[in-house]
Amino acid sequence: MRAVPTPEAVEVPPRYPTALIFVDESAVKVSAGRFFVVGAVKVRRSGQLLRAVRDIRDRHGYLDEFKFSKITRARIPVFSELVDVLEQSDAHIAACIVDRSNRYTGYTGTSTAQKSESVRTEGQLNRLSRNR
C-alpha cells in the first residue's frame, strides 16, 4: 500500500536523476592544525560504488575508515584498488583547503585571493575528475 504524501512532502518521480554526496572534514574547530580541509565525493550511481568498495573491504579484510593517515606499506594494495574504483566510477571529487593562520576579515586585499583559491582548487579537482 502506498502512503499518501502530506502537503509538505516532496515526491521524487521514479528514475529521476539524483546524486549522493559524501562530505568529510579533516579537523575540528578546536584542533590546533594550520589547515582545515573539507572534501566531498558526489556520485549518481552510489550503489555501484558502494558495492565496489564493500568488495575491496571484504577481499582484504579492511574494516577501518579510509583515510590518508591509515596508509601503510601493507595497505597500499587496498588503497590503490580504492583509487582505481573511484577512477572508474562516476564520482566527482572536490575539496576546499583553508589556511587558518590567515584569518579572513573581509573582501579586501589578499583575502579575496585566498577565498577564490578554494574555488579554483575545487574547479581544478573537478576538471581532473572529468578528464580521467
C-alpha positions in Angstrom: 0.0 0.0 0.0 1.4 3.4 -1.0 1.5 6.2 1.6 -0.3 9.4 0.7 2.1 12.3 0.8 1.3 15.2 3.1 1.0 18.7 1.6 4.6 19.5 2.9 6.1 16.3 1.4 8.1 16.4 -1.8 7.8 13.3 -4.0 10.5 12.4 -6.4 9.4 10.6 -9.5 10.9 7.1 -10.2 14.1 7.2 -12.2 14.5 11.0 -11.5 18.3 11.8 -11.7 19.7 12.2 -8.2 23.1 12.2 -6.6 24.6 11.2 -3.3 27.2 13.4 -1.8 29.7 12.2 0.9 31.3 15.1 2.8 34.0 15.0 5.5 36.4 17.4 7.2 40.0 16.9 8.2 39.9 18.8 11.5 37.5 20.2 14.1 37.3 23.8 15.3 39.3 23.1 18.5 42.2 21.4 16.5 45.5 23.3 16.5 46.2 22.3 12.9 47.0 25.1 10.5 44.8 23.8 7.7 41.2 22.9 7.6 40.1 20.7 4.7 36.6 19.7 3.6 36.3 17.1 0.9 33.3 15.8 -1.0 32.6 12.9 -3.3 29.5 13.2 -5.5 28.1 10.1 -7.2 25.0 9.4 -9.2 25.3 5.6 -9.2 26.1 5.3 -5.4 25.0 1.7 -5.1 27.5 0.6 -7.8 30.4 2.5 -6.0 29.4 1.3 -2.5 29.3 -2.4 -3.7 32.8 -2.0 -5.3 34.1 -0.5 -2.0 32.4 -3.3 0.0 34.1 -5.8 -2.3 37.5 -4.3 -1.6 36.9 -4.3 2.1 35.7 -8.0 2.1 38.6 -9.3 -0.1 41.2 -7.5 2.1 39.5 -7.8 5.4 39.8 -4.0 5.8 37.4 -2.7 8.4 39.0 0.8 9.2 37.9 4.1 7.8 39.6 5.0 4.5 41.8 8.0 5.4 45.4 9.1 4.5 46.7 8.5 8.0 45.8 4.8 7.6 48.0 4.2 4.6 51.0 1.9 5.4 53.1 -0.2 3.1 51.0 -3.2 3.9 47.8 -1.3 3.0 49.0 0.2 -0.3 47.1 -2.6 -2.4 43.9 -1.7 -0.6 44.2 2.0 -1.2 45.4 1.5 -4.8 42.2 -0.5 -5.5 40.1 2.2 -3.9 41.6 4.8 -6.2 41.1 2.6 -9.2 37.4 2.1 -8.2 36.9 5.8 -7.8 38.6 6.5 -11.1 36.3 4.0 -12.9 33.1 5.4 -11.2 31.1 8.4 -12.0 32.5 10.2 -8.9 33.2 13.9 -8.8 35.7 14.8 -6.1 36.0 18.3 -4.7 38.0 19.9 -1.8 38.3 23.2 0.0 41.5 24.0 1.8 41.5 26.8 4.4 44.7 28.2 5.9 43.7 29.0 9.4 46.8 31.1 10.1 45.4 33.8 7.8 42.2 34.9 9.4 39.5 36.1 7.0 38.4 39.6 7.8 36.5 40.7 4.7 36.6 41.0 0.9 39.6 43.4 0.7 43.2 42.9 -0.3 44.6 39.4 -0.3 41.5 37.8 1.5 39.6 37.9 -1.8 42.5 35.9 -3.4 42.6 33.5 -0.5 38.8 32.9 -0.7 38.9 32.4 -4.5 41.8 29.9 -4.1 39.4 27.4 -2.6 37.0 27.9 -5.6 39.9 27.4 -8.1 41.0 24.3 -6.2 37.5 22.8 -6.5 37.4 23.7 -10.2 40.8 22.1 -10.8 39.8 18.9 -9.0 36.5 18.7 -10.9 38.4 19.2 -14.2 40.8 16.4 -13.3 38.0 14.1 -12.4 36.2 14.8 -15.7 39.4 14.3 -17.8 40.1 10.8 -16.5 
